[in-house]
Amino acid sequence: MELRLRKQVILVAIVTALILMVPLVAMQFSEEIDWDPRDFIIMGALIFSTGLSYVLISRMSDNIAYRAAVGIAVVAGLLLVWVNLAVGIIGEPGGLNMLYFAVLQIGIIGAAIARLKPHGMAKALYATAIAQVIVPLIALMVDRATLNEPPGIVGLFVLNGFFVVMFVVSAALFRQAGATTEGMEK
């Protein structure tokens, strides 16, 4: 492994450890925060894999729009998983919330098919945004009673809208990166 990459991976590990210190210290001052070792392992793996994904994928291009698009996409994925593991978007964790993992799979499979090239990544992120829109619509059709629980129907669409915006912004940045790359090749 080249020295620069090694330093970046070490930095991701340090940042992950520092982030995990927040709930560890907070547990000392609040009884409301009750993490067990499994919580630390899951969040550590999630944060580290997100950082590592950014480091590895962003190396594909020096283009700032490409790197920003990668950052937004991986943070959106991290937040989507985190919310679903912690409290769920559609009622309690599990159940219909598992559809959000299908949303992420669409993005991951799309990225693999695109071979991380900007135009293909833009399409993959637009597809991910569309899948994100479809999930609450499925929830409305399948189990409307669950939507009476927090965050409720309005909250469900606001939360999903947040993720849709992140995926669309990422897609637009990938598209811009592709246009910039094409312009430089001419």
C-alpha positions in Angstrom: 0.0 0.0 0.0 1.4 3.4 -1.0 2.4 5.8 1.8 -0.3 8.4 1.1 -3.1 5.7 1.1 -1.7 4.2 4.3 -1.8 7.6 6.0 -5.4 8.2 4.8 -6.5 4.9 6.2 -4.8 5.6 9.5 -6.5 9.0 9.6 -9.9 7.3 9.0 -9.2 4.9 11.9 -8.2 7.8 14.2 -11.3 9.9 13.2 -13.5 6.8 13.8 -12.0 6.3 17.2 -12.5 10.0 18.1 -16.1 10.0 16.9 -16.8 6.9 19.1 -15.3 8.7 22.0 -18.4 11.0 22.0 -21.0 8.4 23.1 -18.4 6.8 25.4 -17.8 10.1 27.3 -21.5 11.0 27.1 -22.5 7.7 28.7 -20.5 8.9 31.8 -22.8 12.0 32.1 -26.2 10.7 30.9 -28.2 7.7 31.7 -30.2 8.2 28.5 -27.2 7.1 26.4 -26.8 3.4 26.9 -24.5 1.8 24.3 -23.2 -1.7 24.7 -20.1 -3.1 23.1 -22.2 -4.3 20.1 -23.3 -0.7 19.4 -19.7 0.5 19.4 -18.6 -2.3 17.1 -21.5 -1.6 14.6 -21.0 2.1 14.6 -17.2 1.8 14.4 -17.5 -0.5 11.4 -20.1 1.8 9.8 -18.0 4.9 10.3 -14.7 3.3 9.3 -16.2 1.7 6.2 -17.8 5.0 5.2 -14.5 6.8 5.6 -12.6 4.1 3.8 -15.1 4.1 1.0 -14.6 7.8 0.5 -10.8 7.5 0.5 -10.8 4.6 -2.0 -13.5 5.9 -4.4 -12.4 9.6 -4.3 -9.0 8.5 -5.5 -10.6 7.7 -8.9 -10.5 11.4 -9.8 -8.8 14.6 -8.8 -11.9 16.5 -9.9 -13.4 18.4 -6.9 -17.0 17.8 -8.1 -16.3 14.1 -8.3 -14.9 14.0 -4.8 -17.7 16.1 -3.4 -20.2 13.7 -5.0 -18.5 10.7 -3.5 -18.6 12.4 -0.1 -22.2 13.3 -0.2 -23.2 9.8 -1.5 -21.3 8.0 1.3 -22.5 10.3 4.0 -26.1 9.8 2.8 -25.6 6.1 2.9 -24.1 6.3 6.4 -27.0 8.4 7.7 -29.6 6.2 6.1 -28.2 3.1 7.7 -27.6 4.8 11.0 -31.1 6.1 11.3 -32.6 2.8 10.4 -30.5 0.9 12.9 -31.1 3.4 15.7 -34.8 4.2 15.4 -36.1 3.4 12.0 -37.8 5.8 9.6 -41.0 3.8 9.1 -42.0 2.9 12.7 -39.6 0.7 14.6 -36.3 -0.6 13.2 -36.8 -3.7 10.9 -40.0 -4.4 9.0 -40.5 -1.9 6.1 -37.3 -0.2 7.0 -35.5 -3.0 5.4 -36.5 -1.5 2.1 -33.9 1.2 2.6 -31.2 -1.4 2.4 -32.5 -2.2 -1.1 -32.2 1.5 -1.9 -28.5 1.4 -0.9 -28.0 -1.8 -2.9 -29.3 0.0 -6.0 -26.6 2.6 -5.5 -23.9 0.1 -4.9 -24.8 -2.1 -7.8 -25.1 1.0 -10.0 -21.7 2.1 -9.0 -20.2 -1.3 -9.8 -21.8 -1.3 -13.2 -20.6 2.3 -13.8 -17.1 1.3 -12.7 -17.2 4.5 -10.7 -17.1 6.6 -13.9 -18.9 10.0 -13.4 -21.7 9.7 -15.9 -22.6 6.1 -14.8 -22.3 7.2 -11.1 -24.8 10.1 -11.9 -27.3 7.5 -13.3 -26.7 5.2 -10.3 -27.4 8.1 -7.8 -30.5 9.2 -9.8 -31.8 5.6 -9.6 -31.0 5.6 -5.9 -33.0 8.8 -5.4 -35.9 7.3 -7.3 -35.8 4.2 -5.1 -35.7 6.4 -2.0 -38.9 8.1 -3.2 -40.6 4.7 -3.8 -40.0 3.4 -0.3 -42.5 5.7 1.5 -45.1 5.1 -1.2 -44.8 1.4 -0.7 -45.2 2.0 3.1 -48.4 3.9 2.4 -49.8 1.1 0.4 -48.6 -1.8 2.6 -48.9 -0.7 6.2 -50.6 2.7 6.6 -51.1 2.0 10.4 -47.4 2.1 11.0 -47.3 5.6 9.6 -49.3 6.8 12.6 -46.2 6.2 14.7 -43.5 8.8 14.8 -42.3 10.4 12.6 -45.8 10.2 11.0 -46.6 10.6 7.4 -45.3 14.2 7.1 -42.1 13.3 8.9 -41.7 10.2 6.7 -41.8 12.3 3.6 -39.5 15.0 5.0 -36.9 12.5 6.1 -37.1 10.7 2.7 -36.9 14.1 1.0 -33.7 14.8 2.8 -32.1 11.7 1.5 -33.5 12.2 -2.0 -31.9 15.7 -2.1 -28.6 14.2 -1.0 -28.7 11.6 -3.7 -29.8 14.0 -6.4 -27.1 16.6 -5.4 -24.5 13.8 -5.5 -25.8 12.7 -9.0 -25.6 16.3 -10.2 -22.1 16.7 -9.0 -21.1 13.4 -10.7 -22.7 14.7 -13.9 -20.8 17.9 -13.6 -17.6 16.0 -13.0 -18.3 14.0 -16.1 -18.8 17.1 -18.2 -15.6 18.7 -16.8 -13.7 15.5 -17.6 -15.0 15.4 -21.1 -14.2 19.1 -21.6 -10.6 18.4 -20.5 -10.2 15.4 -22.9 -11.2 17.5 -26.0 
